[in-house]
Amino acid sequence: MEVRTRAELLSLLGSRHALDRAVTTGAWQRVLRGAYVRGGAPADLTTRACAARLVLPPRALVADGSLLWLLGVDVLAQADDAQLEVVVARGAVVPARTGVRARTADLPRRDRATLHTTAGPVPVLRPVRALADLLRRLPLAQAVVVADAAQHAGLCDAGTVLDELTRHHGGLRGVRCAQRALELSDGRAESPQESRTRLLLVLAGLFPVPQLDVHDPHGRWVARVDLGFPAARVAVEYDGLLPHSGREAFVHDRRRQNLLLGAGWLVLRYTAADLRLRPELVVAQVRAALLRAA
């Protein structure tokens, strides 16, 4: 993908008026202040991260939620128009640029890396260091969501990040919360809300198995449930709006529910509103179901 600075485009097109006209007609589009790509090219976070290499200080590294998004972990709502998050060495000039959120940190050479994307090479913070940084700054529930997703995507395992925190982050704010989040994390989780549901139950002393395969009394596979208590044959499912909308999803969900009931399983289903507005009721209902089974 061809990314040009404003100076390069002015030289190519001949004048500021020609540049303004090229942007107005859509021949070129601005992806960051001072950086342009040809019209029709995607102006997503990947493109903007590549463009940042041309207009930000040489030692600015893409980090935090933006780096997770580039690595395929989209759990922090990194929309196409989200700010590009970067980190620069402590003491360096912090870039003040529209569309960019920057912070400073100690950046030894070992923590600098290059990510090769479809839009070109992008200077980034070493992923395990970036994940450790992020977990230190997030509330516990959100940190567990990030840790789950990073492990599920195969970026790292909990032990590697714990080692990073121990070796290079000792004494920094948020380390204990990050360590706790990693202890509570589970890479089998397949969605942020599933992670939040599991965390709610675990903190209440209930320990479901994520992504549990359910079999009938004859050993035949029935379904995989979000969270399961196999001894009690109780399943807890999180229902998001989009995956369960539409005629096919409606029919599939009812058939699946009946198969689980036929196999002797009780299925409890919850939504985002339940987790947000009445988490204590979710815990109480699951606990009651387990007691009845016992």
C-alpha positions, 0 to 999 in steps of 0.5 A, a space after each residue: 500500500 502506498 502511503 505518502 507524507 504531505 510533503 511528498 504529495 505536494 512535490 508529486 502533485 505540484 501545489 497545495 491547491 492540487 493536493 486539496 483537489 485530490 482529497 476533495 475528489 477522493 483520489 487521495 485520502 488523509 489517514 493521519 494528519 500529514 499522511 495520505 493513501 490513495 482513494 479507495 484504500 482501507 483507512 483502518 487501524 492497520 493503514 493508520 499504524 503504517 502511516 504513523 511510521 512516516 509522521 511520528 517520531 522515529 521511536 514511537 511504537 504502536 502499543 496497547 489496544 491498537 497493537 492487540 487489534 493489529 495482532 487479531 485480538 479485538 476485545 477493546 472496541 478498537 473501531 476503525 475510527 479509534 485513536 491510534 495508541 503509541 508509546 514513546 521513550 521517556 524524555 522524548 517528545 510526545 507527539 500531539 497529533 489528531 487521531 493519536 493517543 501517546 504515552 511515555 515509558 522506559 523502552 529498552 532496545 529489547 522491547 522494540 519490534 516490527 510487525 509486518 502487516 498487509 499495509 507495510 511494516 509497523 514499529 511496535 512494542 514487544 507484544 508480551 511487554 505490551 500485554 503486561 503494560 496493558 494488564 497493569 492499567 486495566 480494572 480486573 474484569 477487563 484485564 481478565 477479558 484481555 488475558 483470555 483473548 490473548 491466550 485464546 489467539 495464541 499470542 502467549 500463555 499466562 506463564 510467559 506474561 507472569 514471568 514478564 511482570 516478575 522480571 521487568 515490572 516488579 514494584 510498578 503500579 498495577 502488578 498485583 492486579 495483573 497477576 491476579 487477572 492472569 491467575 483467573 484467566 483461561 484461554 478457552 474462553 471464546 468471547 469477552 462476555 463469556 469471560 465476564 460471566 465466568 469471572 463473576 461465577 469464579 469470584 463467587 466461589 463457583 468454578 465452571 469449565 469453559 467450552 465444555 463438551 456435553 455427551 448424553 448418557 450413551 456417550 454421544 456428543 450433544 453440544 459444547 456449552 459456554 460454561 459447564 458444571 459437569 458433576 451437576 449437569 448445569 450449563 451457563 450460556 451467554 447469549 449475545 444479540 447478533 450471534 443469536 438473531 435470525 431464523 436459522 439461529 433461532 431454530 438452531 438454538 431451540 434444537 440445541 436446547 432440547 438436546 441438552 435437556 434430553 441429555 439431562 442438563 439444565 441450561 441457564 441463559 444470560 445476556 449483557 443486561 443480566 451481567 450489568 444490571 443484576 449480577 447477584 441474581 445470576 450468581 444466586 440462580 446458578 448457585 441454586 441450580 447446583 444445590 438442587 442438582 446436589 
